[in-house]
Amino acid sequence: MKAPRVMLLPGVVLPADLAYAGLTTVLGTDAEIAVKNLEVYREASPPPGYSLDTEVEGALREADARGWHRFHLVGYSGGGAAALACAASHPGRLLSLGLLEPAWAGSWGWSPQHERLWAQYDELSQLPHDQFMAAFMRLQVRAGVPLPEPPPGPPPPWMKHRPEGIRALMRTFHTYDLDREALATFDRPVYFALGGLSNPDQFAEVADRLSAVFADFTLEVFPERHHFDPPHRTEPTRLAQSLMAIWSRGDQLAEEGES
């Protein structure tokens, strides 16, 4: 069987090549990999009219440039929200869907705890840049979980674009219509990696809601991981094994459907 064709979408902080360096090293030649940055950072400022559809169009444009009619899509955080939008709008292009704690998963079925969390996110928009990132990160882990220390030295040049990009993505979460019924028709394997130390009011709730949407849904919990210490960076071997199993099954289902 030929190597699976896989596109990896990052979150809104690290560039894709840094975010997925460990995972791509482990996968090696076992997969044909496209590591793609988010469209929100294509230019110095988010593009006019930016929405999750912008990310979907970018992902499909990258796949088309590679000659990939169908492929496996994996997204982390903001990239996970974009991956969900792609599954809803272009299900026929995907062989499987990998979700690494998607930042958002539609506006339906929210619990009171989830609603309160997003009200807190809304309050962050009023903070100055120098306070925004720390507060944004703190909301995404369990209480008392220490956040990673910033690397020594001056921040990299790309970091200055992150607050504006995050705000653009948060705005589209308020207006985007992620179609639950369309997601429910997605009949390919769906994998969800959940960190045990991440904020359960966000990520565990998203996993629970999506488990009731997708017919073929696999949840894997990484007890010692959280949103800023994710398995694709700190447990890439274990994650690669899980993803390879999902990709193999997705490819097999596609072959059976074509026979």
Salt bridges, closest charged atoms under 4 A:
GLU32 OE1 - ARG5 NE 3.53
GLU39 OE2 - LYS36 NZ 2.74
GLU39 OE1 - ARG42 NE 2.77
GLU39 OE1 - ARG61 NH2 2.95
GLU62 OE2 - ARG66 NE 2.78
ASP64 OD1 - ARG93 NH2 2.79
GLU101 OE1 - HIS227 ND1 2.72
ASP122 OD1 - HIS174 NE2 2.71
ASP187 OD1 - ARG188 NE 3.35
GLU205 OE2 - HIS114 ND1 3.86
ASP216 OD2 - ARG249 NH1 2.64
GLU220 OE2 - ARG238 NE 2.85
ASP229 OD2 - ARG225 NH2 2.83
GLU235 OE2 - ARG225 NH1 2.79
GLU235 OE1 - ARG238 NH1 3.60
ASP251 OD1 - HIS72 NE2 2.83
